[in-house]
Amino acid sequence: MSLQEGTTRRVQTSFVELFNEALPLTLESGETLNHVKVAYQTYGTLNADGTNAILICHALTGNAHAAGFLAGSEYDFHARPDCLNQYSVMSKDQPGWWDPLIGEGKVFDTNEYFVISSNILGSCYGTTGPTTVSFETTKKYGRSFPVITVRDMVRVQKKLVDHLDVRKLASVAGGSLGGMQVLEWALLYPELVESIIPIATAAKHSPWAIGLNQAARNSIKNDPAWNGGDYVKQPFEGFSLARKIAMISYRSYPSFNKKFGRERAEEEGYFKENNLFSIESYLNHQGDKLTKRFDANSYLTVSKAMDLHDVSRDRGSLEKSLGSIKCPSLNIGISSDALYPAEEQKEIASLIPNSEYAEIDSIHGHDAFLIEFEQLIKMIGDFLEKKSGRKKMIAV
């Protein structure tokens, strides 16, 4: 079976309110949020004792659409949150971001597992965040949305897992910011998590990654259209530039060389200012696309949560914190990742007692966990097989 076969199934985003005025969400900052809703998708069927679930955690601008094709009713359905509606239209006939890994006969086999993918707190794809209308003010939160952390995101996910009657998570997996959530799951709810698969991530955000995020946030805030966060239309120039900064960090020198070289839009006119290099056109396209499907205030909120991420905070040293994780762990690095280098993943693996390390060999940098599916399938498949003690054929 090819990577794209078996992906014709249609999926629907579901919504549930998990916190309300009677039971508000208390954040790590001490602030509270009422009427917290979560957008999520599920694939497969939960078994009778609720022990076959797998949670998939997404990255910064990702969402709950991890697999399958969105159902037709998701398109142009204006009662949905704006960004999710835009994403639905833009992603029509496109499979979810980890579709080659999730489905019947795939590594996260929906004949065996009940797979959950939820949109994180603070995002703009249906879960409560800056684009949500506050019940108190009847206006969008915007920049008044409180500071959140990765632990806050995971506590909301835990509430969703409880709502779905899940009693055990066979595994929690995700890359980048998703991997940060994975590590926090193992620390916050060790009794629930049977294994973890953190990919291309950080145990605590490095100065390198924080610096890149700061540059991206400043580009948004320095756009006059941002208007202190009180904008009607997305601050296109600043937000687009933020995405370009991020995209450069997501790839690598050899990846850009191979994909773009020094190609120009026109053969003639070497000195013409508007005769762009292919890499310039690519970055312009990526910047434009994100401004149409994501929200600038959500970007600021979630990227700041990433910078605050540190599993050792209030838990002692990094060695003590990661050393307390007892469940089996597969830590995956990427050979060319400049954002979260392979050395960082090796360190995480070395500090978790029951862990193993695997490395994706790729020129594509940090984004390789969204590209190199065949390698991921082999690594994750071997890990889950070893953990379960059952040998199975996996479609690749």
C-alpha positions as CSV (number, residue, x, y, z in Angstrom):
1,M,0.0,0.0,0.0
2,S,1.3,3.5,-0.8
3,L,1.5,6.3,1.7
4,Q,-1.6,8.0,0.2
5,E,-3.8,4.9,-0.2
6,G,-6.5,4.3,2.4
7,T,-7.0,8.0,3.1
8,T,-10.4,8.5,1.5
9,R,-12.3,8.3,4.8
10,R,-14.1,11.5,5.8
11,V,-13.7,13.0,9.2
12,Q,-15.6,15.6,11.2
13,T,-14.4,18.0,13.8
14,S,-16.3,17.8,17.1
15,F,-16.6,20.4,19.8
16,V,-17.2,20.1,23.5
17,E,-17.3,22.6,26.4
18,L,-15.2,21.1,29.2
19,F,-15.0,24.0,31.7
20,N,-17.8,26.4,32.7
21,E,-18.6,29.0,35.3
22,A,-19.3,26.3,37.9
23,L,-16.0,24.6,37.1
24,P,-13.6,27.1,35.5
25,L,-10.1,26.3,34.2
26,T,-7.5,27.6,36.6
27,L,-4.3,28.4,34.7
28,E,-0.8,28.1,36.0
29,S,-0.7,31.9,36.1
30,G,-3.6,31.9,38.6
31,E,-6.1,33.4,36.1
32,T,-9.2,31.5,35.2
33,L,-11.1,30.8,32.0
34,N,-14.8,30.0,31.8
35,H,-16.6,28.2,29.0
36,V,-13.5,26.5,27.6
37,K,-14.3,24.6,24.5
38,V,-12.1,22.1,22.7
39,A,-12.2,21.1,19.0
40,Y,-11.1,17.5,18.4
41,Q,-11.2,14.6,16.0
42,T,-11.2,10.8,16.7
43,Y,-10.4,7.8,14.5
44,G,-11.2,4.2,15.3
45,T,-13.2,2.9,18.3
46,L,-12.6,2.9,22.0
47,N,-12.6,-0.6,23.5
48,A,-15.0,-1.5,26.3
49,D,-12.5,-0.9,29.1
50,G,-11.2,2.4,27.6
51,T,-7.6,1.2,27.3
52,N,-6.7,1.4,23.6
53,A,-6.5,5.1,23.1
54,I,-3.6,7.0,21.6
55,L,-3.3,10.8,21.8
56,I,-1.7,12.8,19.0
57,C,-0.4,16.3,19.8
58,H,0.1,18.9,17.1
59,A,2.7,21.7,16.6
60,L,2.5,25.5,16.7
61,T,0.1,26.2,13.8
62,G,-1.3,22.7,13.6
63,N,-4.8,21.6,14.5
64,A,-7.0,18.6,15.3
65,H,-7.1,17.5,11.6
66,A,-4.4,14.8,11.9
67,A,-5.9,12.3,9.5
68,G,-8.5,11.7,6.8
69,F,-10.2,14.2,4.6
70,L,-12.6,16.8,6.1
71,A,-16.2,16.0,5.6
72,G,-17.9,18.2,3.0
73,S,-20.1,19.8,5.6
74,E,-16.9,21.4,7.1
75,Y,-16.5,23.7,4.1
76,D,-18.0,27.2,4.1
77,F,-19.9,26.4,7.3
78,H,-19.9,29.9,8.7
79,A,-21.1,29.0,12.2
80,R,-17.6,27.6,12.7
81,P,-14.7,29.7,14.1
82,D,-13.2,31.9,11.4
83,C,-9.8,30.3,11.2
84,L,-11.1,26.8,11.2
85,N,-13.5,27.7,8.5
86,Q,-10.6,29.2,6.4
87,Y,-8.5,26.1,7.1
88,S,-11.4,23.8,6.0
89,V,-11.7,25.7,2.7
90,M,-8.0,25.8,2.0
91,S,-7.4,22.2,2.9
92,K,-10.2,20.8,0.8
93,D,-9.2,17.4,-0.6
94,Q,-6.0,17.5,1.5
95,P,-5.4,14.7,4.0
96,G,-4.6,15.5,7.7
97,W,-1.0,16.4,8.6
98,W,-0.1,12.9,9.9
99,D,-2.4,10.9,7.7
100,P,0.2,8.3,6.5
101,L,0.6,7.2,10.1
102,I,-3.1,7.0,11.2
103,G,-5.7,4.7,9.8
104,E,-6.6,1.1,9.1
105,G,-3.4,-1.0,8.8
106,K,-1.2,2.0,9.5
107,V,1.3,2.4,12.3
108,F,-1.4,4.0,14.5
109,D,-3.9,1.3,13.4
110,T,-7.5,2.4,13.8
111,N,-8.5,-1.3,13.8
112,E,-6.6,-1.6,17.0
113,Y,-6.4,1.9,18.5
114,F,-8.8,4.8,19.3
115,V,-6.8,7.8,18.1
116,I,-7.5,11.2,19.5
117,S,-6.2,14.5,18.1
118,S,-7.3,17.8,19.8
119,N,-6.7,21.4,19.1
120,I,-4.6,23.0,21.8
121,L,-5.7,25.7,24.2
122,G,-4.8,29.2,22.9
123,S,-5.0,28.2,19.2
124,C,-7.6,29.5,16.7
125,Y,-9.0,26.3,15.3
126,G,-12.0,25.8,17.5
127,T,-10.5,25.5,21.0
128,T,-10.7,28.5,23.3
129,G,-8.1,31.1,22.5
130,P,-7.6,34.8,21.6
131,T,-10.2,34.5,18.7
132,T,-12.9,33.2,21.1
133,V,-15.6,35.6,22.2
134,S,-15.5,36.1,25.9
135,F,-18.8,35.5,27.8
136,E,-17.9,38.3,30.2
137,T,-17.2,41.0,27.6
138,T,-19.0,39.6,24.5
139,K,-15.9,40.5,22.5
140,K,-13.0,38.4,21.3
141,Y,-10.3,38.0,23.9
142,G,-7.6,39.2,21.6
143,R,-4.5,40.3,23.6
144,S,-6.5,40.1,26.8
145,F,-6.3,36.3,26.6
146,P,-4.3,35.2,29.6
147,V,-0.7,33.8,29.5
148,I,-0.8,30.0,29.2
149,T,1.7,27.2,29.4
150,V,2.2,23.7,27.9
151,R,1.0,22.3,31.2
152,D,-2.3,24.2,30.8
153,M,-2.7,22.7,27.3
154,V,-2.2,19.2,28.7
155,R,-4.6,19.7,31.6
156,V,-7.3,20.7,29.0
157,Q,-6.4,17.6,27.0
158,K,-6.8,15.5,30.1
159,K,-10.3,16.8,30.6
160,L,-11.1,15.8,27.0
161,V,-9.6,12.3,27.6
162,D,-11.8,11.9,30.7
163,H,-14.8,13.2,28.7
164,L,-14.2,10.5,26.1
165,D,-14.1,7.8,28.9
166,V,-10.5,6.9,28.2
167,R,-8.9,5.1,31.1
168,K,-5.4,4.5,29.6
169,L,-3.4,6.0,26.8
170,A,-1.4,3.3,25.1
171,S,0.8,6.1,23.8
172,V,1.1,9.9,23.4
173,A,2.9,11.1,20.4
174,G,3.8,14.4,18.7
175,G,6.6,16.6,17.3
176,S,7.9,20.0,18.1
177,L,5.4,21.8,20.4
178,G,3.5,18.5,20.3
179,G,6.6,16.8,21.8
180,M,6.6,19.2,24.6
181,Q,3.0,18.2,25.4
182,V,4.1,14.6,25.2
183,L,6.7,15.0,27.9
184,E,4.3,16.9,30.1
185,W,1.8,14.1,29.8
186,A,4.3,11.6,31.2
187,L,5.0,13.9,34.1
188,L,1.5,15.2,34.9
189,Y,-0.4,11.9,34.5
190,P,2.1,9.0,34.8
191,E,-0.7,6.6,35.9
192,L,-2.6,7.2,32.6
193,V,0.2,7.1,30.1
194,E,1.7,3.7,29.0
195,S,4.3,5.0,26.5
196,I,5.4,8.3,24.9
197,I,6.9,9.3,21.6
198,P,8.3,12.8,21.7
199,I,9.8,13.9,18.4
200,A,12.1,16.9,17.5
201,T,11.3,18.7,20.7
202,A,12.7,20.3,23.9
203,A,12.6,19.5,27.5
204,K,13.0,23.2,28.1
205,H,13.0,25.8,25.3
206,S,16.5,26.8,24.4
207,P,17.8,30.4,24.1
208,W,18.2,29.7,20.3
209,A,14.5,28.8,20.0
210,I,13.3,31.6,22.2
211,G,15.3,34.1,20.2
212,L,13.7,33.0,17.0
213,N,10.3,33.2,18.5
214,Q,11.0,36.7,19.9
215,A,12.0,37.9,16.4
216,A,8.8,36.5,15.0
217,R,6.7,38.1,17.7
218,N,8.4,41.5,17.3
219,S,7.7,41.4,13.6
220,I,4.0,41.1,14.3
221,K,3.9,43.7,17.0
222,N,5.9,46.2,14.9
223,D,3.3,46.1,12.2
224,P,1.1,49.2,12.6
225,A,-1.9,47.1,11.6
226,W,-1.5,45.0,14.7
227,N,-2.8,48.0,16.7
228,G,-1.8,46.6,20.1
229,G,-3.6,43.4,19.2
230,D,-6.9,45.1,18.5
231,Y,-7.0,44.5,14.8
232,V,-9.9,43.8,12.5
233,K,-7.8,42.3,9.7
234,Q,-4.7,40.3,10.3
235,P,-1.5,42.4,10.4
236,F,-0.4,41.0,7.1
237,E,3.2,42.4,6.7
238,G,4.3,41.6,10.3
239,F,2.6,38.2,10.5
240,S,3.8,37.2,7.1
241,L,7.4,38.1,8.2
242,A,7.0,36.0,11.4
243,R,6.1,33.0,9.3
244,K,9.1,33.5,7.0
245,I,11.4,33.6,10.0
246,A,9.9,30.4,11.3
247,M,10.0,28.7,7.9
248,I,13.7,29.3,7.6
249,S,14.3,27.7,11.0
250,Y,12.1,24.7,10.0
251,R,14.3,23.7,7.0
252,S,18.0,23.5,6.4
253,Y,20.8,24.7,4.1
254,P,20.9,21.5,2.0
255,S,17.1,21.4,1.8
256,F,16.8,24.9,0.4
257,N,19.7,24.3,-1.9
258,K,18.1,21.2,-3.4
259,K,14.6,22.6,-3.6
260,F,15.3,26.1,-4.8
261,G,19.0,26.6,-5.8
262,R,19.4,30.1,-7.3
263,E,16.4,29.9,-9.6
264,R,14.7,33.2,-10.5
265,A,11.2,34.0,-11.7
266,E,12.5,35.3,-15.0
267,E,15.5,34.3,-17.1
268,E,16.1,37.9,-18.1
269,G,16.4,40.9,-15.9
270,Y,19.2,39.9,-13.4
271,F,19.1,43.3,-11.7
272,K,15.3,43.7,-11.7
273,E,14.0,44.1,-8.1
274,N,10.8,42.2,-8.8
275,N,12.7,39.3,-10.4
276,L,12.5,37.2,-7.3
277,F,14.6,34.2,-6.4
278,S,12.5,31.0,-6.0
279,I,13.2,30.9,-2.3
280,E,11.8,34.5,-2.0
281,S,8.6,33.5,-3.8
282,Y,8.3,30.4,-1.6
283,L,8.6,32.4,1.6
284,N,6.2,35.0,0.3
285,H,3.7,32.2,-0.4
286,Q,4.1,30.6,3.0
287,G,3.7,34.0,4.8
288,D,0.6,34.8,2.8
289,K,-1.0,31.4,3.4
290,L,-0.6,31.5,7.1
291,T,-2.1,35.0,7.5
292,K,-5.2,33.5,5.7
293,R,-5.6,30.5,8.0
294,F,-4.2,31.5,11.4
295,D,-4.5,34.3,13.9
296,A,-1.7,36.7,14.9
297,N,-2.7,36.9,18.6
298,S,-2.9,33.1,18.8
299,Y,0.6,32.9,17.3
300,L,1.8,35.3,20.0
301,T,0.1,33.3,22.8
302,V,1.2,29.8,21.7
303,S,4.8,30.8,20.9
304,K,5.1,32.4,24.3
305,A,3.8,29.2,25.9
306,M,6.6,27.4,24.1
307,D,9.2,29.8,25.4
308,L,7.9,29.2,29.0
309,H,8.2,25.5,28.6
310,D,10.6,23.8,31.0
311,V,9.7,20.4,32.4
312,S,12.1,21.0,35.4
313,R,10.3,24.1,36.5
314,D,9.1,23.5,40.1
315,R,10.3,19.9,39.9
316,G,14.0,20.2,40.6
317,S,16.7,19.5,38.1
318,L,16.2,18.4,34.5
319,E,17.8,15.1,35.4
320,K,15.4,14.6,38.3
321,S,12.3,15.6,36.2
322,L,13.0,13.4,33.2
323,G,14.4,10.7,35.4
324,S,11.0,10.3,37.1
325,I,9.4,9.2,33.8
326,K,8.9,5.4,34.1
327,C,6.9,4.5,31.0
328,P,8.7,3.3,27.8
329,S,9.8,6.3,25.6
330,L,10.8,6.5,22.0
331,N,12.7,9.8,21.5
332,I,13.2,10.7,17.8
333,G,15.6,13.3,16.5
334,I,16.3,14.7,13.0
335,S,19.8,14.7,11.6
336,S,19.5,18.2,10.0
337,D,17.2,19.9,12.6
338,A,18.6,23.3,13.4
339,L,15.7,24.3,15.6
340,Y,15.7,21.4,18.0
341,P,19.0,19.7,17.2
342,A,19.5,15.9,17.4
343,E,21.8,16.4,20.3
344,E,18.9,17.8,22.3
345,Q,16.8,14.7,21.6
346,K,19.7,12.5,22.6
347,E,20.0,14.3,25.9
348,I,16.3,13.8,26.6
349,A,16.6,10.1,25.8
350,S,19.7,9.8,28.0
351,L,17.8,11.2,31.0
352,I,14.6,9.1,30.7
353,P,15.3,5.7,32.3
354,N,13.2,3.4,30.0
355,S,13.9,5.1,26.8
356,E,15.4,4.6,23.3
357,Y,16.6,7.0,20.7
358,A,16.1,6.9,16.9
359,E,17.1,9.5,14.3
360,I,15.4,10.5,11.1
361,D,18.1,10.8,8.4
362,S,16.9,13.8,6.3
363,I,18.0,17.0,4.7
364,H,14.7,18.6,5.4
365,G,15.4,20.0,8.9
366,H,12.8,20.3,11.6
367,D,9.9,19.7,9.2
368,A,11.2,16.2,8.5
369,F,8.7,14.8,11.0
370,L,6.0,16.0,8.6
371,I,7.8,14.7,5.6
372,E,9.8,11.5,6.2
373,F,6.8,9.2,6.8
374,E,8.4,5.9,5.8
375,Q,11.2,6.4,8.4
376,L,8.7,7.4,11.1
377,I,6.5,4.4,10.3
378,K,9.4,2.0,10.8
379,M,10.6,3.6,14.0
380,I,7.2,3.9,15.6
381,G,6.0,0.6,14.4
382,D,9.0,-1.2,15.9
383,F,8.5,0.6,19.2
384,L,4.8,-0.2,19.5
385,E,5.5,-3.8,18.4
386,K,8.1,-4.2,21.1
387,K,5.9,-2.5,23.7
388,S,2.9,-4.7,22.9
389,G,4.9,-7.9,22.2
390,R,2.8,-8.5,19.1
391,K,4.3,-8.6,15.6
392,K,2.1,-7.0,12.9
393,M,2.3,-6.0,9.3
394,I,2.2,-2.2,8.8
395,A,1.2,-0.7,5.5
396,V,3.8,1.7,4.1
